[in-house]
C-alpha cells in the first residue's frame, strides 16, 4: 500500500494573490470614480467626508487632503438647507423606505452654489451594519435655473396678461349690454380705459416676443462698422420727437468711436434708457449721455456708454435685479407708467449679444447712471 502526502496550500501565496486581486479591484473602481464626469462623495455616519473625487474637488475648490474629514453639512451645504438635508440623511441611514435619490445645493469654497441630483448607496461592514454612504451626483444647476426661470415667467406672464384682459373684457361687457351708454361721459372714460389696457397688452406681447427672439435666435444682430455718433444722435433725436418739453434736456458728449454693432439694436437700448431716465426724473431735469474709450482688464479695449439722470435712483437691493424679466424698482410702474418690466431685460440681451455688459450705479434720491460697454474695433 502506497501512501502519498499532499502538501497543504501555501497560505502566504494565497494571501498575496488575494491581496493583489483586491488592489486591482480597488484600482479599477477608483479609476472609474475619478475619471467619471460626475461628483462622487463618501460620507461616514456622522457626515464627515471619507472620499471626494476630482470632479467634485475641482468644482468646490478643495484638495483631497483639505476635504478629507470635513463636515459635509457645515462646509458644503448652504445653512438654509442644513436641517432638511440632515433629516434626510438620518432617514437614509435608519429607514429602508427612504428614497435613494435626493436634490440639494452644494456650496464651493468661494461660496458659489451648484444644484446636484444625488443617487445614494449605503455602505455596510461585514456584519451588515451601515457605516456610511457613497453618493454620485449630477450637476443640474443650469436645468434648475431654467426650470425656476420658466416657472417665474409663466407665473408673472399669466398675471400680467390676466389684468388687462380682465379690464378689457369687463369694459366691453358693460358697453355691449347697455349697462353704460357708450356716448355718456362714463362710457367715454370706459373706452379710454379699454384702449389703454389694449395698448398695454400689445406692448407686453411684443416685449415677450422680443425677449424670446433675442434669447433663441442664433444670430439676431445685423452687425456693421458704425460710428457711435450715428447711434447716439439718432436715439436722442427719436427721443426728442416722442417726448414733450417737460421731459428734460438731453446733453450729449460723444467724440465718435468706431465700433462693430447693430445700429438699430443699440439705438433701441439708448432710446429705452432715455425714456426711463425721463420717466423717473423730475420735469425739466437734465439727462447726460456720454461716450468714451475704456480699457478694462476684464474685457480689454471697449467703448463705454453712460446715461445719467437726476431721478429717484435705484435702491441697492434692486440694482442686480432690474435687468431681469418683469422686474421694476416699483411694481406699480406697470400700471401707472405703462411699463412691462421687460425693457431692461431686452437691453441686457442686446448688449450681451454684442459681447459687452450693462450695469447701473445709483443712490436713492440722487439719480442713476446706466452704463454699457461695446468692444472697440
Residue pairs with C-beta under 8 A, 6 or more apart in sequence:
33 40
33 51
33 53
34 53
34 54
36 53
36 55
36 136
37 55
38 55
38 136
38 137
38 138
38 139
39 53
39 55
39 56
39 59
39 106
39 116
39 136
39 137
39 138
39 139
40 51
40 52
40 53
40 55
40 56
40 134
40 135
40 136
40 137
41 49
41 51
41 52
41 53
41 56
41 72
41 134
41 135
41 137
42 49
42 50
42 51
42 52
42 123
42 132
42 133
42 134
42 135
43 49
43 50
43 72
43 89
43 132
43 133
43 135
44 50
44 131
44 132
45 93
45 130
45 131
45 132
47 71
47 72
47 73
47 86
47 89
48 69
48 70
48 71
48 72
49 67
49 68
49 69
49 70
49 71
49 72
50 68
50 132
51 134
52 62
52 64
52 67
52 68
56 106
56 137
57 63
57 64
57 67
59 106
59 108
59 114
59 139
60 67
60 76
60 106
60 107
60 108
60 109
61 108
61 109
61 110
62 70
62 109
70 76
73 82
73 85
73 86
74 82
75 107
76 106
76 107
77 85
77 104
77 105
77 106
77 107
78 105
78 107
78 113
81 104
81 105
84 104
85 102
85 104
88 98
88 102
89 133
91 98
92 98
92 100
92 102
92 120
92 122
92 133
93 122
93 130
93 133
100 119
100 120
100 121
101 117
101 118
101 119
101 120
102 117
102 118
102 120
103 115
103 116
103 117
103 118
103 140
104 115
104 116
104 118
105 113
105 114
105 115
105 116
106 113
106 114
106 115
106 116
106 137
107 113
107 114
108 114
113 141
114 139
114 141
115 139
115 140
115 141
115 143
115 144
116 137
116 138
116 139
116 140
117 137
117 138
117 140
118 135
118 136
118 137
119 135
119 136
119 137
120 133
120 134
120 135
121 133
121 134
121 135
121 136
122 130
122 132
122 133
123 130
123 131
123 132
123 133
123 134
124 130
124 131
125 131
149 325
152 325
152 326
153 325
153 326
156 325
156 326
156 341
157 208
157 326
160 204
160 326
160 334
160 340
160 341
161 201
161 204
164 197
164 198
164 200
164 201
164 204
165 201
167 193
167 194
167 197
168 194
168 197
168 198
168 201
171 190
171 191
171 193
171 194
171 197
172 194
173 179
174 180
174 190
175 182
175 187
175 190
175 191
180 186
180 187
180 190
181 187
182 188
182 191
196 338
199 338
200 338
200 340
203 338
203 340
204 340
204 342
207 340
207 342
207 343
207 346
208 342
210 342
210 346
211 325
211 342
211 345
211 346
211 349
213 220
214 220
214 346
214 349
214 350
214 353
215 349
220 353
221 261
221 262
221 265
221 350
221 353
221 354
222 262
222 264
223 260
223 261
223 262
223 354
224 260
224 261
224 262
224 263
225 258
225 259
225 260
225 377
226 258
226 259
226 260
226 261
226 263
227 256
227 257
227 258
227 259
228 254
228 256
228 257
228 258
228 259
228 291
228 303
228 305
229 254
229 256
230 263
231 261
231 263
231 266
231 267
231 270
232 252
232 254
232 270
232 289
232 291
232 305
233 252
233 254
234 263
234 267
235 267
235 270
235 271
235 274
236 250
236 252
236 270
236 274
236 289
238 267
238 271
239 250
239 271
239 274
239 275
239 278
240 250
242 275
243 275
243 278
245 284
246 283
246 284
247 278
247 283
248 277
248 278
248 281
248 282
248 283
248 284
248 285
248 286
248 287
248 310
249 284
249 285
249 286
249 287
250 274
250 286
250 287
250 288
250 289
251 286
251 287
251 288
251 289
252 289
252 290
253 288
253 289
253 290
253 291
254 289
254 290
254 291
255 291
255 292
256 291
257 291
257 293
257 303
257 376
258 376
258 377
259 303
259 374
259 375
259 376
259 377
260 375
260 377
261 354
261 374
262 350
262 354
265 350
265 353
265 354
266 350
266 354
266 374
268 346
268 347
268 350
269 347
269 350
269 351
269 358
269 372
270 289
270 305
270 307
272 343
272 344
272 346
272 347
273 307
273 347
273 370
274 287
274 289
274 307
276 343
276 344
276 370
277 287
277 307
277 308
277 309
277 311
277 368
277 370
278 287
278 309
279 337
280 309
280 311
280 312
280 329
281 287
281 309
281 310
281 311
281 312
281 367
282 310
282 311
285 309
285 310
285 311
286 310
287 307
287 308
287 309
287 310
288 306
288 307
288 308
289 305
289 306
289 307
290 305
290 306
290 308
291 303
291 304
291 305
291 306
292 303
292 304
292 306
293 301
293 302
293 303
293 304
293 376
294 301
294 302
294 303
294 304
294 373
295 301
295 302
296 302
296 373
299 355
299 356
299 357
299 373
299 375
300 375
300 376
301 375
301 376
302 356
302 373
302 374
302 375
302 376
303 373
303 374
303 375
303 376
304 371
304 372
304 373
305 371
305 372
305 373
305 374
306 369
306 370
306 371
307 369
307 370
307 371
308 367
308 368
308 369
308 370
309 367
309 368
309 369
310 367
311 367
311 368
312 364
312 365
313 362
313 363
313 364
313 365
313 366
313 367
313 368
314 322
314 329
314 360
314 362
314 364
314 368
315 329
315 364
318 327
318 329
319 359
319 360
319 361
319 362
321 327
322 328
322 329
322 344
322 360
323 344
323 345
323 347
323 348
323 358
324 345
325 341
325 342
325 345
326 340
326 341
326 342
326 345
327 341
327 344
327 345
328 334
328 339
328 341
333 339
333 341
334 340
334 341
347 358
347 372
348 358
351 357
351 358
351 372
351 373
351 374
352 358
354 374
354 375
355 374
355 375
356 372
356 373
356 374
356 375
357 372
357 373
358 370
358 371
358 372
358 373
359 370
359 371
359 372
360 368
360 369
360 370
360 371
361 368
361 369
361 371
362 368
362 369
